[in-house]
Structure formats: structure tokens, C-alpha cells
Amino acid sequence: MKTLPGSTIGMLGGGQLGRMFTIAARSMGYEVIVLDPDPDSPAGKLATDHVCANYSDQTAIDYMAKTCDVVTTEFENVPASSLETLAASCPVRPGAQAVTITQDRIHEKSFLRDNGFPTAPFAVIRNQSDLEPGLEVVQAPAILKVSRFGYDGKGQYGIDSASDLDHAWQALQANDSVLEQRVPLDREVSVVLARGTDGQTITYPVAENVHQNGILDVSMVPARIDSSVAEQVVSMATRIANALDYIGVMAVEFFISNGKLLVNEIAPRPHNSGHYTLDATVTSQFEQQVRAVCGLSLGETRLLSPVVMVNLIGDLWQDNTPPAWEALLSHANAKLHLYGKREARPGRKMGHYNVLAPKLEDAVKLAADIKSQLK
């Protein structure tokens, strides 16, 4: 059954991804109700209604269940119990089972291993006594990653030898974790895809990503990889979506290590590395999310132009003063997207810009020139 314009979409989560989703949905004629505990929610400012409450607040969940025709999520850390409650009253896409797997690194890594998808060697750490046996399996150098609520490099500690284990474990407050081998990197790439209610899957062009301090810095599209590797990325991501019985937009991040493709993470939502689609593809990832969760036909994902996406991090704001935007907006092929966040903080994603050019190398150069001017 299709959910058509004029209907109400519920969004659990109200950050920048929810904001861009809300813009797409409202442009298509939908009402949007955002549930988010932040009174300054970037998505809540643009939604039809902002329910300012915790994701497990029963009154808020009951209101969403009665009011929304379909519900989706902005990020993976929404309580699965809330999704299950909502699913009794309206479609929830993606479903609780897929979100439960992808919101927990232990579940996610185990799912990938059990379904035959290659990952870096890893060990599950639930107790301090698991650390040394885990390192014998994984071998240093490694990274200890908290199993839940880690993102943008947070909740991760490098392990160069066994002497680092106890400090890292205490720093993660003795939470369940994954100890993962730190593999040599040729490239980091990702692909955004959408899977509809009919099982149809469509993928976007593969992005090549560069991170700084654990945060995505730059995405370049098309990725500078062999076409055969790009085909493997697309094939593997599609099989992951099918194995999850996923509905909606999702992203899969990969390492290319010594020429071998390894799955890094699954994101059950639109993704930072897919922000280039706002300006450089026929259908943005946010319009695609609307289409997928509403049971509509999926939109075309053809790349219109080579493109570079650059994240704008709060460090660029000096004394909370915005960067010199004229340095960016003086270029006709540079597109600015700000997220409506009140306060700039170091490490906080405040926006991004896309640079389009006939050749990728020209877009890369101009994107870097703009960034140096903004600094």
C-alpha cells in the first residue's frame, strides 16, 4: 500500500539528517512529525509538529502511533521497543529487527560474519577477562570500539600492545565492545542504496571518503577505484540489504585493504557520504528515503556531475562567528547546506558544501581551495 502526499510521516530523530528528510518530504506534500528530545532540534524547526520528548516516552509514542501514517528513523540508536510499539499501529521502515542489528557493533559484526561478508578480524569483548585472549586472536595494532552509541570516532581507543588494554577498557567504562584489527588502508569507500517495499534495490554511485579525527571530511564521487571493485561494493551492499530484509535508505562503508574489500559499518539511514546527492544526482538520498518508506517507486540515482562533498565542522567557527561564506558563495558551482544548529562546537557537524565540476580533479582542487579560504 502506498502512502501518498497529504499523509503524515513520523520521524524519530531530529538532527541534520532529519532536517534534510523533512525538507524533502514537505516539498513532496507530506506532513512530518518529528520526535526528538532537543528543543532546538534542526528538523523540529521545519516539521509540521515537533514532539519534544525522549524516544521511549510512552505518551509521545502513543501520539505518534495515532497521528502518523508511516514512521521512519533518522539514526540507529532509537530504542527497538519504541519501534515495535509503533509497528503495531502503522508501518515502521526500516523495521525494528534491522535497526536492532545495526545499532550494536557486536550484533552487526556477528551478522556480517554469519552471512559470509568479509570484515577486519574482530573479537567480542564483554568482560575485562576477554581482552587479552581477544588480542591474541585479533593481534595488534587494533582498535577497541564500544558496541553501542559510538559515532564519528567517539568511543574508540587505539591498541598498540597488550599494555593499552586495561586503560582503554576503563575509558570505555567497561561497556561491551568490539576489538578490531587495524588494517592497512588503500581507500575508504561507501555506497548509499535504497530498498523498496517490493524488494527492489537501487544504488547510488560509490563515494571515496577521507576522514579526519574519526569524522568524515571529504567524499569524492565517482570514487577513484576500478570499475570491478565498484561492482563488488554495489553487489555486496545489495546482498546485505536483502539479508536484513531492509526497507528504506541505508549506507554501507567499506575498507579496501591490500586490494581486498572489507565491510566496515552499516548505517540504517541516509548517510553523511551521501550528501552529494542533494546536488549531483537525479534523486537525493532524502527524497529516496521518502519514496522508500512510503512504498513508492524508487527514484533514479544517475550521477549528473562529478562532485566533492566537504563537511563543515564547528572548529571553523571562531568565537561562534561563522566562516566567511562569500569565499564559498562566490563560486557558481559550489552549493552550501547549513543545518540550523544554534551553537558551533569543535567536532560538531554544522553543514556541508558540494562542489560540482566536469572533471573530478577540478572539483577536488576547488573544494580544497574553498576550505583553505574558509579557515
C-alpha positions in Angstrom: 0.0 0.0 0.0 1.3 3.4 -1.0 1.4 6.3 1.4 0.7 9.4 -0.8 1.3 13.1 -0.4 -1.0 14.6 2.2 -0.2 11.8 4.6 1.8 12.2 7.8 5.3 10.7 8.2 6.8 10.3 11.6 10.5 10.8 12.1 12.3 9.6 15.2 15.3 11.8 15.5 15.6 15.5 14.7 19.2 16.3 13.7 20.6 17.3 10.3 19.6 14.1 8.6 16.0 14.5 9.9 16.1 18.1 8.8 17.1 17.3 5.2 14.5 14.5 5.2 11.8 16.9 6.4 12.7 19.4 3.7 12.3 16.7 1.0 9.1 15.3 2.5 7.4 18.6 2.9 8.4 19.6 -0.7 6.6 16.5 -1.8 3.4 17.4 0.1 3.7 15.3 3.2 3.2 16.4 6.8 6.1 15.5 9.1 6.0 14.9 12.9 9.5 14.8 14.5 10.1 13.2 17.8 13.3 14.5 19.4 14.2 15.5 23.0 16.2 18.5 21.8 14.1 21.7 22.0 16.4 23.2 19.3 16.1 20.2 17.0 17.2 21.2 13.5 14.4 19.0 12.0 11.8 20.1 14.5 12.1 23.7 13.4 10.9 22.7 9.9 8.5 19.9 10.7 4.7 20.2 10.9 5.0 19.3 14.6 7.9 18.7 16.9 7.2 16.4 19.8 9.9 17.3 22.3 10.3 14.1 24.4 12.5 11.1 24.8 12.3 8.3 22.3 10.9 5.9 25.0 8.3 8.3 26.3 5.1 6.3 26.1 2.8 9.4 25.8 4.9 10.6 22.8 5.0 7.2 21.2 1.2 6.8 21.6 0.7 10.2 19.9 3.0 9.2 17.0 1.1 5.9 16.6 -2.3 7.7 16.4 -1.1 10.5 14.2 1.4 9.1 11.7 0.6 7.0 8.6 4.2 5.7 8.4 7.2 6.1 10.7 11.0 6.1 9.9 14.2 6.9 11.8 16.9 9.4 11.5 19.6 7.5 13.3 20.1 3.9 14.6 20.0 4.5 18.4 16.3 4.7 18.7 15.1 2.1 21.2 13.9 -1.0 19.4 11.0 -1.3 21.8 9.6 2.1 20.6 9.8 0.9 17.0 8.0 -2.4 17.9 5.2 -0.4 19.7 4.7 1.9 16.7 4.7 -1.1 14.3 1.5 -2.3 15.9 -0.3 0.8 14.7 1.5 1.8 11.4 4.3 0.7 9.1 7.8 1.4 10.5 10.6 1.4 7.9 13.3 0.3 8.5 11.9 -2.3 10.9 13.0 -2.9 14.4 14.9 -6.1 13.6 17.2 -4.4 11.1 17.8 -1.4 13.4 18.5 -3.7 16.4 21.3 -5.4 14.4 22.9 -2.2 13.1 22.7 -0.2 16.3 25.0 -2.6 18.1 28.5 -3.4 16.8 28.6 -6.9 18.3 25.3 -7.8 16.6 26.4 -6.1 13.3 29.8 -7.7 13.1 28.3 -11.1 14.0 25.6 -10.7 11.4 28.2 -9.9 8.7 30.4 -12.8 9.7 27.5 -15.3 9.9 26.2 -14.2 6.4 29.6 -14.6 4.8 30.6 -10.9 4.4 34.3 -10.1 4.9 35.3 -7.8 7.8 38.6 -7.0 9.6 39.4 -9.6 12.2 37.5 -8.9 15.4 36.7 -10.3 18.9 33.7 -9.7 21.1 34.7 -8.1 24.5 32.1 -8.3 27.2 34.4 -8.6 30.3 37.9 -7.4 31.2 38.9 -11.0 31.1 38.1 -11.1 27.3 40.7 -8.5 26.5 44.0 -10.5 26.4 42.5 -13.6 24.7 40.8 -11.2 22.2 44.1 -9.5 21.3 45.7 -12.9 20.7 43.1 -13.6 18.1 43.0 -10.1 16.5 46.6 -9.1 17.0 47.9 -5.5 17.4 47.6 -2.8 16.2 43.9 -2.9 17.0 41.0 -0.6 18.0 38.7 -1.1 20.9 35.2 0.2 19.9 32.3 0.5 22.2 29.4 -1.7 21.0 26.7 0.9 21.3 26.4 4.7 20.9 29.8 5.3 19.3 30.0 7.5 16.3 32.4 10.0 14.5 35.4 8.4 16.2 33.9 8.6 19.7 34.0 5.6 21.9 37.2 4.2 20.2 40.7 3.7 21.5 43.8 2.5 19.7 45.6 -0.6 21.0 49.3 -0.8 20.1 50.1 -3.5 22.6 48.6 -5.5 25.5 49.6 -2.8 27.9 47.0 -0.4 26.4 44.0 -2.8 27.0 43.1 -2.0 30.6 43.3 1.8 30.1 41.1 1.5 27.0 38.6 -0.7 28.8 38.3 1.7 31.7 38.0 4.6 29.3 35.0 2.9 27.7 33.6 2.5 31.2 33.7 -1.3 30.9 30.9 -1.4 28.3 30.5 -4.3 25.8 32.9 -3.6 23.0 34.5 -5.0 19.8 38.2 -5.4 19.5 39.0 -4.9 15.8 42.3 -5.3 14.0 43.6 -2.0 12.5 44.1 -3.0 8.8 46.2 -1.0 6.3 44.0 1.1 4.2 44.3 1.6 0.4 41.0 3.5 0.3 37.8 4.0 2.3 34.6 3.9 0.2 30.9 3.8 0.8 27.7 3.3 -1.1 24.2 4.5 -0.4 21.3 2.4 -1.6 17.6 2.2 -1.2 15.4 -0.9 -1.0 11.6 -0.6 -1.5 8.7 -2.5 0.0 8.7 -4.7 -3.1 12.3 -5.7 -2.6 13.6 -3.6 -5.5 17.0 -2.2 -4.7 18.8 0.7 -6.3 22.2 2.0 -5.6 24.0 5.4 -5.9 27.5 5.9 -7.3 30.2 4.8 -4.9 31.9 7.5 -2.9 35.5 7.7 -1.9 35.9 9.1 1.6 38.6 10.8 3.7 38.3 11.1 7.5 40.0 13.4 10.0 39.9 12.6 13.7 37.3 9.9 13.1 34.9 12.3 11.3 34.2 12.3 7.6 36.0 15.2 6.0 35.6 14.8 2.2 33.6 12.5 -0.1 34.6 12.3 -3.8 32.2 10.9 -6.4 32.8 8.9 -8.5 35.3 7.0 -6.3 38.8 6.6 -7.8 38.6 2.8 -7.9 38.5 0.2 -10.6 35.1 -0.5 -12.0 35.4 -4.1 -10.9 35.8 -3.0 -7.3 32.9 -0.6 -7.6 30.8 -3.5 -8.9 31.8 -5.6 -5.9 30.9 -2.8 -3.5 27.4 -2.5 -5.0 26.9 -6.2 -5.1 27.9 -6.8 -1.5 25.8 -3.8 -0.2 22.8 -5.1 -2.1 23.2 -8.6 -0.6 23.5 -7.0 2.9 20.2 -5.1 2.4 18.5 -8.2 1.2 19.8 -10.3 4.1 18.4 -7.6 6.5 15.1 -7.5 4.7 15.7 -3.8 4.8 13.2 -1.1 3.7 14.5 2.5 3.3 17.8 4.2 2.5 20.9 2.7 4.0 24.7 3.1 3.5 27.5 0.5 3.8 31.0 1.6 4.5 34.0 -0.4 3.2 37.7 -0.6 3.7 39.9 -1.5 0.8 42.9 -3.1 2.4 45.7 -4.6 0.3 43.3 -4.8 -2.6 40.7 -6.7 -0.5 37.2 -5.4 0.2 36.1 -5.4 3.9 32.8 -4.3 5.3 33.3 -1.6 8.0 29.9 -0.5 9.1 26.2 -0.4 8.1 24.2 2.8 8.6 20.4 2.2 8.6 19.6 5.6 7.3 20.7 8.3 4.9 24.5 8.9 5.3 26.9 11.7 5.5 28.8 10.4 2.5 25.5 10.6 0.5 25.0 14.3 1.0 26.5 14.9 -2.5 23.2 13.5 -3.8 21.4 16.8 -2.9 23.0 18.5 -5.9 24.6 15.9 -8.1 22.1 13.1 -8.7 18.6 12.9 -10.2 17.1 11.9 -6.8 18.6 12.9 -3.5 19.0 10.3 -0.8 16.4 12.2 1.3 13.7 12.1 -1.4 14.6 8.5 -1.9 14.0 7.8 1.8 10.6 9.4 1.4 9.8 7.2 -1.6 11.1 4.0 0.0 9.3 4.3 3.4 6.1 5.4 1.6 6.0 2.4 -0.7 6.5 4.5 -3.8 8.6 3.7 -6.9 12.3 4.4 -6.3 13.8 7.5 -7.9 16.7 7.4 -10.5 20.2 7.7 -9.0 22.1 8.7 -12.0 25.1 11.0 -11.3 24.7 14.4 -13.1 28.2 15.6 -12.5 31.4 14.6 -10.7 31.2 16.1 -7.2 33.1 16.6 -4.0 31.3 17.0 -0.6 33.1 18.7 2.3 31.9 18.6 5.9 31.8 21.9 7.8 32.8 21.2 11.3 32.3 23.5 14.3 36.0 24.2 14.6 35.7 26.6 11.6 33.6 28.9 13.7 35.9 31.2 15.7 34.2 32.5 18.9 31.0 31.3 17.4 31.5 33.6 14.4 30.5 32.0 11.1 33.2 31.5 8.4 33.5 33.9 5.5 30.7 32.5 3.4 31.5 34.9 0.5 34.6 32.8 -0.2 32.3 29.8 -0.9 29.3 31.5 -2.5 31.4 33.4 -5.0 31.7 30.1 -6.9 28.7 29.3 -9.0 29.3 25.6 -8.8 29.6 25.4 -5.0 26.5 24.6 -3.1 26.2 25.4 0.7 24.0 23.4 3.1 23.8 24.6 6.7 21.9 22.6 9.4 20.4 25.3 11.5 22.3 24.4 14.7 22.4 27.2 17.2 25.9 26.6 18.7 29.1 25.6 16.9 31.3 23.3 18.9 34.6 21.5 18.0 33.8 18.3 16.2 30.1 19.2 15.6 28.8 18.9 12.1 27.3 22.3 11.2 26.8 21.8 7.5 28.5 20.8 4.3 29.1 22.1 0.8 29.2 20.3 -2.6 31.4 21.3 -5.5 30.4 20.2 -9.0 32.7 20.2 -12.0 33.0 18.4 -15.4 36.2 16.6 -14.1 36.6 15.2 -10.6 40.1 16.6 -10.2 38.8 20.1 -10.8 36.1 19.6 -8.1 38.7 18.3 -5.7 41.0 21.3 -6.3 38.2 23.9 -5.9 36.8 22.2 -2.8 40.3 22.3 -1.2 40.8 26.0 -2.2 37.4 26.9 -0.7 38.2 25.1 2.5 41.5 26.9 2.9 39.8 30.3 2.4 37.1 29.4 5.0 39.8 28.7 7.5 
